[in-house]
Amino acid sequence: MGMTSLNISLPGSLKTFVEAQIAEGGYSTASEYIRGLIREAQRKQVEEKIESLLLDGLKGEGIQLTKEWWRQFRAKLKGRQPKPGKSPQK
């Protein structure tokens, strides 16, 4: 994975804060600290999307998970599996 540069300007108080976070958090550089913040923001965004989808799902109509439903569900899944020795179709 290639790295690119991004220059940012910070007021002195924020620069001091970042330097303290680096020292306290075991980061070796400001870049490492900033990458950690960005990864955390990405993870949070994914979690929020999952939560939204789950909440949307809860709003939908429920279904009864009967023995017949499970039988049909397993049959559907088996139909998706490639036969031994054959590659899956796209």
N, C-alpha and C positions, 0 to 999 in steps of 0.2 A: 504494500500500500504506500503510495507516494504521499509525501507531505507537502503542503503549500503553506505559505506564510500569510498571516493576517495581522496587520499592525493596528493596535488600539491605543487610544489616549485616555489616561485616567487622571483625575485630580489627585493631589498628594494624599488626601485622606484615604482614597480607595487603594492607591498603590501601597500605602502602609498596611492597610487591611489585608491585601493579597499577600504581601511579604510575611505577615504574621501567620496567615493560613498555611503558607508554604512551610514555615518553620514548625508550626504546631501539628500540621497534618501529615508530616513525613513526605511531602512532595519535594522533588529535587529542583524543579524549575517552575516558573510561572506558567509556562506552556502546559506542563503536566497538570497543574491545578485547574487551568481553564478547560482542558480536555475533559477532566473529571466532571466539572460543572456541566459541560455540554452533554456528556453521556448521561448524567443524572436527569437532565431536562428531557432527553430523548426517551429514557426509560419511563419517566413520569407521563409523557405524552402517550406512549403506547398503553400504559396502565389505564389512563383516562379513556382512551378509545375502547379498550376491552370492557371497562365498566359501563360505558355508554351502550355498547352492543348488548351487554347482559341485561341492562335495564330495559332496553327496547324489547328484548326477548321476553322479559317478565310481563310486559304489557300485552303480549300476544295471547291467543287462545291456547289453553292447556290441552294436552292429550293424555289419554289413559294408556299407561304402559302395560298392556295385557300380554299374555303369553303369545297370542296371535300377532300382536304388533312386533314383539321381539323376533318371532319366527320370520316374519316378512323383512324385518330390518337385517337379520343375519343373512338371509337369502340375497338381499340387495348388495350387501358388502361382499359376499362370495362372488357375485357376478362381476364385481369390479376387479377382483384379483386376477393377475395374469396366470395362464396355465403354466405348469412347470416346463421350463425350456423355451418358453416364448417370451418375447419382450412385450411390455405393455404398449397398448395402442395410444396414440396421442390424438 
